[in-house]
Amino acid sequence: MILTFAGRAPKLHIVGYTGVFAALVMLNIGEGTTEAFVKPYLAAHGGIPAQEPSGFAAFEGVALLALVVGSICLGIAILRARTLPWWIGAALIASCLIGALGLPGAWFLLPDGVFFAALFAVGTIALRGRPEPADATVKHAATAAA
């Protein structure tokens, strides 16, 4: 299933999906559990410290590196494979570049929106299924008629 859209770039797809998956697990599950369980405990027992724990920055750094490598590899793989619309690959790559700009205020969320819109498009296309190529349909009809 992971290589449904791999086309000409299966290794890049694997690296891309692995990097994106690892980052999403680390950032969403790791930070989510911290915010759901650790921070309320700290708030009830003296308050949340002003500085993050010492290992948290390293944890985030590894996750962000996996996200950047995964997004760029997956974007390039999508562009090379030509099995999905080109703008999805471009959006994955652009999300990293936009994120590196460090946009102020609410614009800070723009790279996340671009990234998740691209992933949503991949999921939508995967759920819809790809139509069979015309020549496969003709061959199937010819064998059924014979």
C-alpha positions, 0 to 999 in steps of 0.5 A, spaced: 500 500 500 505 504 501 508 504 494 501 505 490 504 511 488 511 510 487 512 509 480 519 510 478 522 512 485 520 507 490 526 508 495 525 515 495 517 514 497 520 509 502 524 514 505 519 520 505 514 516 508 518 513 513 521 520 515 514 523 515 511 518 519 516 518 524 516 526 525 508 525 526 509 520 531 514 523 535 511 530 534 504 529 535 504 523 540 510 525 544 508 532 545 501 530 545 502 526 551 506 531 554 501 536 554 495 532 556 498 529 562 505 532 564 503 539 563 497 539 567 500 535 573 506 540 573 501 546 573 497 543 579 504 542 583 507 548 582 507 551 575 510 549 569 517 551 568 519 557 564 524 553 560 523 546 557 526 540 559 533 539 557 532 533 552 526 536 549 530 540 544 534 534 542 527 530 541 524 536 537 530 537 533 530 529 531 523 530 529 524 536 525 530 533 521 526 527 520 520 531 517 524 535 513 528 529 510 521 526 509 517 531 506 523 533 501 524 526 499 517 524 498 516 531 494 521 529 489 519 522 489 512 524 487 514 529 482 519 523 479 514 518 479 508 522 476 503 518 479 500 524 483 498 531 481 505 535 481 503 540 485 502 535 491 510 534 491 511 541 490 507 543 496 511 538 500 517 541 498 515 548 499 512 547 506 519 546 508 522 552 505 516 556 507 517 553 514 525 555 514 522 563 513 520 563 520 514 567 518 511 572 524 504 571 527 499 567 525 503 566 518 507 561 522 502 556 521 502 556 513 507 551 512 503 546 516 497 548 512 501 547 506 504 540 508 497 537 511 493 539 505 498 535 501 498 529 505 490 530 505 490 530 497 494 524 497 489 520 502 483 523 498 486 520 491 488 513 495 481 513 497 478 514 491 482 509 487 486 510 481 482 508 474 485 503 470 488 505 464 484 505 458 489 499 454 488 495 460 480 496 460 480 494 452 484 488 454 480 486 459 474 487 455 477 483 449 479 477 454 472 477 457 468 477 450 473 471 447 
